[in-house]
């Protein structure tokens, strides 16, 4: 049985929840004029979107980075 559709649905649902949370946090930071927190929220949201919606690409990037650090080829 292939669970890839279930995995994708869970990741998309989790991603949407995180995006909603980050939108509210960013709006609150903007309202308080805390621009450092706003920038941090936006950067964290970008990273999370990459992890959630582009899972395989994110894993490949991490494998490449790890290979560069350790000097081992990526398989």
Secondary structure, 3 states (H helix, E strand, C coil): CCCHHHHHHHHHHHHHHHHHHHHHHHHHHHHCCCHHHHHHHHHHHHHHHHHHHCHHHHHHHHHHHHHHHHCCCCC
